Amino acid sequence: MPDNCLFCNIVNKQTDTRFLYEDDTYVVFKDIKPAAPVHLLLVPKMHIRSINDLAPAHTSVVGGLFFLAGEMAREQKIDQSGYKLLFNVEKGGGQVIFHLHLHLIGGWRR
């Protein structure tokens, strides 16, 4: 774990971030700069820098993010209206915090 990784600090409860979900592998919390009425960050507890740093051993962690995203969409009641899932990869792709995380974005009224 890098000393300066904000998400590692959040995962390790070194901030006052309120989790909407936590288990042994993931935490979920609200984005502090939401792009939509529902904007959650799904973060593996294991530090993986970005998509570019994935190894075969990470397959279940990444697959679990998608399953968790569906569960959180149902919990937030946006599963039927629709939502986006987004990974930002590296600076040019909009990644600001270099700890793998999946954005769950939705809740717009139609």
N, CA, C and O of each residue as an XYZ file, in Angstrom:
440
protein
N       0.843     -1.184      0.000
C       0.000      0.000      0.000
C       0.887      1.245      0.000
O       1.693      1.431      0.911
N       0.744      2.088     -1.003
C       1.482      3.345     -1.007
C       1.020      4.250      0.137
O      -0.171      4.300      0.447
N       1.934      4.947      0.749
C       1.611      5.821      1.878
C       0.653      6.943      1.504
O      -0.136      7.394      2.334
N       0.720      7.390      0.263
C      -0.070      8.542     -0.139
C      -1.348      8.185     -0.905
O      -1.926      9.056     -1.555
N      -1.792      6.957     -0.847
C      -2.984      6.547     -1.591
C      -4.239      6.887     -0.782
O      -4.489      6.300      0.271
N      -5.012      7.831     -1.283
C      -6.229      8.253     -0.591
C      -7.185      7.089     -0.383
O      -7.745      6.943      0.704
N      -7.384      6.254     -1.405
C      -8.340      5.159     -1.252
C      -7.845      4.102     -0.274
O      -8.657      3.483      0.414
N      -6.538      3.879     -0.194
C      -6.018      2.973      0.841
C      -6.313      3.547      2.227
O      -6.675      2.810      3.145
N      -6.158      4.857      2.374
C      -6.479      5.493      3.656
C      -7.965      5.351      3.981
O      -8.329      5.101      5.131
N      -8.814      5.508      2.986
C     -10.255      5.344      3.189
C     -10.570      3.907      3.566
O     -11.290      3.663      4.534
N     -10.036      2.948      2.807
C     -10.258      1.521      3.075
C      -9.827      1.161      4.497
O     -10.484      0.367      5.172
N      -8.725      1.747      4.942
C      -8.187      1.454      6.271
C      -8.785      2.336      7.371
O      -8.291      2.367      8.498
N      -9.858      3.049      7.020
C     -10.630      3.855      7.976
C      -9.789      4.932      8.649
O      -9.935      5.206      9.841
N      -8.913      5.529      7.866
C      -8.101      6.637      8.351
C      -8.728      7.977      7.976
O      -8.123      9.032      8.171
N      -9.942      7.926      7.437
C     -10.718      9.119      7.126
C     -12.103      8.915      7.734
O     -12.406      7.843      8.258
N     -12.928      9.934      7.662
C     -14.293      9.805      8.206
C     -15.312      9.438      7.130
O     -16.495      9.750      7.263
N     -14.864      8.785      6.078
C     -15.732      8.380      4.967
C     -16.773      7.373      5.453
O     -16.450      6.396      6.129
N     -18.022      7.634      5.093
C     -19.119      6.733      5.455
C     -19.302      5.714      4.342
O     -19.525      6.076      3.186
N     -19.208      4.452      4.693
C     -19.390      3.385      3.716
C     -20.863      3.042      3.576
O     -21.587      2.937      4.566
N     -21.294      2.869      2.334
C     -22.632      2.369      2.060
C     -22.625      0.853      2.060
O     -23.658      0.207      2.233
N     -21.417      0.291      1.858
C     -21.251     -1.157      1.824
C     -19.804     -1.462      2.165
O     -18.890     -0.728      1.788
N     -19.612     -2.559      2.885
C     -18.261     -3.046      3.155
C     -18.309     -4.548      3.381
O     -19.202     -5.063      4.055
N     -17.334     -5.243      2.805
C     -17.111     -6.647      3.119
C     -15.605     -6.855      3.177
O     -14.858     -5.882      3.279
N     -15.150     -8.081      3.116
C     -13.714     -8.352      3.220
C     -12.924     -7.891      2.005
O     -11.702     -7.757      2.076
N     -13.609     -7.647      0.888
C     -12.923     -7.359     -0.371
C     -13.142     -5.943     -0.884
O     -12.270     -5.395     -1.558
N     -14.292     -5.334     -0.580
C     -14.664     -4.050     -1.181
C     -15.241     -3.076     -0.154
O     -15.721     -3.460      0.912
N     -15.171     -1.798     -0.529
C     -15.957     -0.761      0.144
C     -16.664      0.043     -0.944
O     -16.194      0.127     -2.079
N     -17.788      0.626     -0.581
C     -18.546      1.498     -1.483
C     -18.882      2.762     -0.718
O     -19.321      2.711      0.431
N     -18.672      3.898     -1.370
C     -19.001      5.177     -0.751
C     -19.369      6.176     -1.842
O     -19.121      5.939     -3.024
N     -19.960      7.291     -1.433
C     -20.384      8.320     -2.374
C     -19.187      9.117     -2.866
O     -18.255      9.398     -2.112
N     -19.228      9.478     -4.149
C     -18.204     10.349     -4.725
C     -18.376     11.747     -4.142
O     -19.503     12.224     -4.009
N     -17.273     12.412     -3.792
C     -17.385     13.749     -3.187
C     -17.699     14.831     -4.220
O     -18.088     15.942     -3.858
N     -17.532     14.513     -5.499
C     -17.892     15.437     -6.586
C     -18.813     14.697     -7.543
O     -18.401     14.349     -8.650
N     -20.064     14.448     -7.129
C     -20.958     13.605     -7.940
C     -21.274     14.207     -9.305
O     -21.486     15.411     -9.447
N     -21.298     13.330    -10.298
C     -21.650     13.709    -11.664
C     -23.112     13.403    -11.970
O     -23.575     13.627    -13.089
N     -23.841     12.890    -10.976
C     -25.236     12.495    -11.158
C     -25.869     12.385     -9.773
O     -25.160     12.404     -8.766
N     -27.196     12.270     -9.714
C     -27.848     12.104     -8.411
C     -27.306     10.914     -7.608
O     -27.208     10.982     -6.383
N     -26.961      9.836     -8.296
C     -26.302      8.695     -7.651
C     -24.931      8.564     -8.293
O     -24.819      8.341     -9.498
N     -23.896      8.704     -7.487
C     -22.524      8.538     -7.975
C     -21.728      7.880     -6.861
O     -21.284      8.531     -5.915
N     -21.560      6.572     -6.999
C     -20.864      5.785     -5.994
C     -19.520      5.316     -6.526
O     -19.340      5.138     -7.731
N     -18.585      5.119     -5.614
C     -17.289      4.545     -5.938
C     -17.195      3.177     -5.300
O     -17.372      3.032     -4.091
N     -16.915      2.175     -6.112
C     -16.750      0.799     -5.656
C     -15.261      0.513     -5.695
O     -14.646      0.521     -6.761
N     -14.683      0.261     -4.527
C     -13.234      0.210     -4.400
C     -12.789     -1.118     -3.794
O     -13.234     -1.476     -2.703
N     -11.920     -1.851     -4.485
C     -11.346     -3.043     -3.862
C     -10.432     -2.631     -2.707
O      -9.732     -1.623     -2.797
N     -10.440     -3.392     -1.652
C      -9.543     -3.103     -0.537
C      -8.086     -3.345     -0.935
O      -7.184     -2.663     -0.448
N      -7.861     -4.315     -1.819
C      -6.512     -4.586     -2.311
C      -6.062     -3.418     -3.176
O      -6.803     -2.967     -4.049
N      -4.863     -2.932     -2.940
C      -4.349     -1.840     -3.771
C      -3.915     -2.394     -5.124
O      -2.956     -3.158     -5.233
N      -4.655     -1.983     -6.147
C      -4.292     -2.237     -7.539
C      -4.270     -0.853     -8.170
O      -5.286     -0.158     -8.143
N      -3.176     -0.440     -8.722
C      -2.995      0.933     -9.180
C      -4.006      1.343    -10.258
O      -4.628      2.399    -10.144
N      -4.175      0.533    -11.287
C      -5.128      0.857    -12.354
C      -5.411     -0.402    -13.166
O      -4.838     -1.462    -12.911
N      -6.291     -0.273    -14.135
C      -6.580     -1.381    -15.046
C      -5.278     -1.899    -15.676
O      -5.121     -3.102    -15.887
N      -4.362     -0.994    -15.967
C      -3.104     -1.380    -16.603
C      -2.225     -2.252    -15.711
O      -1.263     -2.846    -16.196
N      -2.534     -2.340    -14.427
C      -1.737     -3.110    -13.485
C      -2.406     -4.427    -13.099
O      -1.951     -5.107    -12.179
N      -3.471     -4.787    -13.789
C      -4.154     -6.034    -13.461
C      -3.314     -7.244    -13.849
O      -2.594     -7.242    -14.848
N      -3.433     -8.266    -13.029
C      -2.781     -9.550    -13.285
C      -3.869    -10.626    -13.267
O      -4.964    -10.373    -12.765
N      -3.599    -11.802    -13.794
C      -4.600    -12.865    -13.772
C      -5.152    -13.142    -12.364
O      -6.308    -13.541    -12.222
N      -4.354    -12.940    -11.355
C      -4.806    -13.174     -9.979
C      -5.896    -12.198     -9.541
O      -6.569    -12.435     -8.538
N      -6.075    -11.115    -10.272
C      -7.077    -10.102     -9.926
C      -8.437    -10.368    -10.572
O      -9.375     -9.601    -10.354
N      -8.561    -11.420    -11.349
C      -9.788    -11.690    -12.100
C     -11.022    -11.702    -11.210
O     -12.029    -11.085    -11.558
N     -10.973    -12.375    -10.088
C     -12.155    -12.456     -9.234
C     -12.463    -11.120     -8.577
O     -13.630    -10.805     -8.344
N     -11.443    -10.331     -8.275
C     -11.666     -9.014     -7.669
C     -12.395     -8.108     -8.656
O     -13.365     -7.443     -8.294
N     -11.931     -8.085     -9.892
C     -12.565     -7.228    -10.906
C     -13.955     -7.744    -11.258
O     -14.888     -6.951    -11.386
N     -14.109     -9.045    -11.417
C     -15.431     -9.605    -11.691
C     -16.411     -9.295    -10.577
O     -17.580     -9.005    -10.832
N     -15.944     -9.356     -9.361
C     -16.797     -9.043     -8.213
C     -17.276     -7.609     -8.203
O     -18.358     -7.319     -7.693
N     -16.474     -6.693     -8.769
C     -16.902     -5.292     -8.854
C     -18.186     -5.166     -9.665
O     -19.073     -4.389     -9.310
N     -18.287     -5.923    -10.746
C     -19.477     -5.839    -11.594
C     -20.702     -6.417    -10.891
O     -21.794     -5.859    -10.988
N     -20.529     -7.509    -10.198
C     -21.632     -8.080     -9.432
C     -22.076     -7.101     -8.357
O     -23.272     -6.868     -8.180
N     -21.116     -6.526     -7.638
C     -21.428     -5.547     -6.593
C     -22.119     -4.317     -7.178
O     -23.023     -3.761     -6.555
N     -21.704     -3.892     -8.362
C     -22.343     -2.734     -9.003
C     -23.831     -2.994     -9.223
O     -24.655     -2.113     -8.976
N     -24.177     -4.180     -9.678
C     -25.587     -4.521     -9.865
C     -26.347     -4.501     -8.551
O     -27.475     -4.013     -8.489
N     -25.734     -5.027     -7.507
C     -26.365     -5.019     -6.183
C     -26.577     -3.587     -5.692
O     -27.643     -3.260     -5.170
N     -25.577     -2.744     -5.856
C     -25.687     -1.358     -5.390
C     -26.711     -0.579     -6.228
O     -27.428      0.270     -5.699
N     -26.779     -0.867     -7.524
C     -27.786     -0.214     -8.371
C     -29.186     -0.576     -7.890
O     -30.064      0.286     -7.839
N     -29.404     -1.845     -7.537
C     -30.707     -2.251     -7.002
C     -30.987     -1.544     -5.673
O     -32.091     -1.052     -5.440
N     -29.982     -1.500     -4.816
C     -30.157     -0.850     -3.511
C     -30.483      0.631     -3.670
O     -31.284      1.179     -2.913
N     -29.862      1.276     -4.653
C     -30.091      2.706     -4.896
C     -31.338      2.959     -5.750
O     -31.691      4.105     -6.027
N     -31.993      1.876     -6.160
C     -33.219      1.930     -6.962
C     -33.016      2.606     -8.325
O     -33.870      3.353     -8.802
N     -31.867      2.323     -8.931
C     -31.609      2.824    -10.285
C     -31.380      1.685    -11.274
O     -31.030      1.921    -12.430
N     -31.579      0.458    -10.817
C     -31.329     -0.689    -11.696
C     -32.280     -0.718    -12.885
O     -31.884     -1.148    -13.968
N     -33.506     -0.279    -12.720
C     -34.479     -0.315    -13.817
C     -34.407      0.934    -14.691
O     -34.632      0.854    -15.899
N     -34.100      2.075    -14.102
C     -34.039      3.316    -14.888
C     -32.744      3.411    -15.688
O     -32.700      4.073    -16.725
N     -31.697      2.755    -15.214
C     -30.430      2.727    -15.937
C     -29.316      3.454    -15.217
O     -29.550      4.339    -14.394
N     -28.089      3.054    -15.551
C     -26.910      3.638    -14.921
C     -25.697      3.373    -15.790
O     -25.752      2.586    -16.735
N     -24.602      4.039    -15.460
C     -23.338      3.855    -16.156
C     -22.326      3.254    -15.193
O     -22.358      3.518    -13.991
N     -21.434      2.445    -15.737
C     -20.274      1.949    -15.007
C     -19.045      2.466    -15.736
O     -18.954      2.368    -16.959
N     -18.094      3.019    -14.978
C     -16.960      3.678    -15.614
C     -15.666      3.426    -14.850
O     -15.596      3.612    -13.635
N     -14.646      2.999    -15.587
C     -13.277      2.978    -15.085
C     -12.528      4.090    -15.811
O     -12.566      4.148    -17.040
N     -11.860      4.956    -15.095
C     -10.925      5.899    -15.700
C      -9.546      5.253    -15.614
O      -9.171      4.734    -14.563
N      -8.793      5.280    -16.704
C      -7.498      4.606    -16.739
C      -6.401      5.598    -17.122
O      -6.391      6.144    -18.225
N      -5.493      5.811    -16.196
C      -4.349      6.715    -16.331
C      -4.816      8.169    -16.483
O      -5.999      8.436    -16.696
N      -3.876      9.084    -16.372
C      -4.201     10.517    -16.387
C      -4.971     10.923    -17.635
O      -5.945     11.671    -17.552
N      -4.538     10.431    -18.795
C      -5.204     10.782    -20.046
C      -6.624     10.271    -20.133
O      -7.419     10.784    -20.921
N      -6.958      9.267    -19.336
C      -8.310      8.715    -19.295
C      -9.118      9.258    -18.128
O     -10.229      8.796    -17.871
N      -8.564     10.238    -17.420
C      -9.299     10.878    -16.334
C      -9.051     10.296    -14.955
O      -9.690     10.715    -13.990
N      -8.131      9.329    -14.836
C      -7.862      8.759    -13.510
C      -7.110      9.785    -12.673
O      -6.070     10.299    -13.085
N      -7.651     10.075    -11.488
C      -7.058     11.057    -10.583
C      -6.461     10.364     -9.364
O      -5.401     10.757     -8.876
N      -7.137      9.343     -8.881
C      -6.650      8.568     -7.741
C      -6.195      7.219     -8.273
O      -6.976      6.477     -8.871
N      -4.935      6.914     -8.051
C      -4.348      5.717     -8.640
C      -4.476      4.516     -7.715
O      -3.504      3.984     -7.179
N      -5.740      4.122     -7.560
C      -6.179      2.917     -6.862
C      -7.430      2.511     -7.628
O      -8.400      3.268     -7.679
N      -7.415      1.338     -8.214
C      -8.523      0.882     -9.048
C      -9.861      1.133     -8.366
O     -10.027      0.817     -7.188
N     -10.810      1.694     -9.095
C     -12.167      1.900     -8.583
C     -13.135      2.003     -9.755
O     -12.777      2.423    -10.856
N     -14.356      1.609     -9.483
C     -15.421      1.618    -10.486
C     -16.468      2.641    -10.075
O     -16.969      2.618     -8.951
N     -16.792      3.545    -11.006
C     -17.849      4.531    -10.772
C     -19.188      3.920    -11.170
O     -19.322      3.334    -12.244
N     -20.170      4.063    -10.296
C     -21.569      3.711    -10.575
C     -22.318      5.025    -10.605
O     -22.423      5.711     -9.589
N     -22.843      5.379    -11.774
C     -23.409      6.701    -11.996
C     -24.812      6.562    -12.573
O     -25.008      5.848    -13.557
N     -25.780      7.228    -11.977
C     -27.147      7.188    -12.498
C     -28.089      8.032    -11.662
O     -27.672      8.901    -10.896
N     -29.373      7.750    -11.834
C     -30.393      8.443    -11.060
C     -30.984      9.659    -11.719
O     -31.727     10.408    -11.085
N     -30.664      9.874    -13.001
C     -31.256     11.000    -13.703
C     -32.733     10.746    -13.937
O     -33.147      9.610    -14.166
N     -33.510     11.785    -13.879
C     -34.960     11.663    -14.176
C     -35.139     11.788    -15.674
O     -34.487     12.598    -16.335
N     -36.031     10.974    -16.191
C     -36.293     10.983    -17.633
C     -37.500     11.808    -17.943
O     -37.879     11.936    -19.107
